[in-house]
Amino acid sequence: HASENFREVFSGTTAGHIPWKAVFDSSYGTLVSYTLGGRELIASPLMPNFTRAITENDLGPDMDKAQEMWRFPKLEVEEFDATKWPDSWRVTVKYKPISDVAAVSVTYKIYPDGIIDGIESLKDAGNLKGAPCLPRFGMEFAMPGQFSNLDFYGLGPDENYCDRYSSALMGHYVQRVEDQYHYGYARPQESGTKTSLKWWQVTDDRGYGFKITSDIRFSASALPFSTETLDIKAYPLKKYWSDIYDFPTPTGRPDHQIHSLELKALAFENQRSLGKTWVCFDLAQQGVGGIDSWKSWPLPQHRIPAAERSFRFRLSPIVR
């Protein structure tokens, strides 16, 4: 373990004698780098995640407005500590309260073999019970695009949610990241989640990557797009157009009218190494609703009340 320029660096070898190195940035409170056998596994930092891309059903009852405090909150570090323990190192990150209501913290235990155990916690910071329910409670990060192989045990093979799983089958599935998003949706939105997971693996073609597990059944997704990119309120037409094309945004198109098929240019389906693989893994995600087509929230049992909760997870480096 070494400290340098606001970064805490941990290193060792896996059980299979593969060298690893993990880097935490103390100014942002995030895991910003993890190399395994010289391969970088992190393309965007590991951060707590409370939102999902707006779905068509979310727009009907204006859920995005009601849940605004949870949509892409700016998390600023309040406390950061790295401590050596007998069998591991412990990194504790406490963030400034969200809207003076919710206190978020993440504790990581980094073991000599490269395994990282995490506990994400949500605590009351004033009036948590008065806050709106959460769209999701979990973590998000990105891997370089060449990490596009999925291996999981849970409900599949297609996307499923806590109120949309009756046709899903429990089993072991092997899939590709570029096949996860459903381009049949008219507008970009949440897609690709799998539930009731025992494990979720994301690897490159040589078998290097991460295996994600928890002490409970959890949900996860791995997409060529970030949550923000899929959110039509956070990623409007002008931003999308400037990221893809050299010519001006077409006139006469409403700012939030993008078709899902237009996202394909960002997916780099034929050369995934040019893109990223965005991984979300969650304790819970609210249901997609739609019981009266477009007007109602998900049923109460499919919501995530604003209450104190914690999510235990494990990131294990793997070489298959």
Secondary structure, DSSP 8 states (H G I E B T S, - for coil): -EEETTEEEEEEE-TTS-EEEEEEETTTTEEEEEEETTEE--SEEEEEE------HHHHTTTHHHHTGGGSS----EEEEEEEE-SS-EEEEEEE--BTTTEEEEEEEEE-TTS-EEEEEEEEESS-GGGS--BSEEEEEEEEETT--EEEEEEEESS--BTTB-TT-EEEEEEEEGGGSS-TTSSS------EEEESEEEEE-TTSEEEEEEESS-EEEEEESS-HHHH-TTTS-HHHHHHHH-SS---TT--TT---GGGGHHHH-TT-GGGSEEEEEEEEEE-----TTSSS----GGGSB-S--EEEEEEEEEEE-
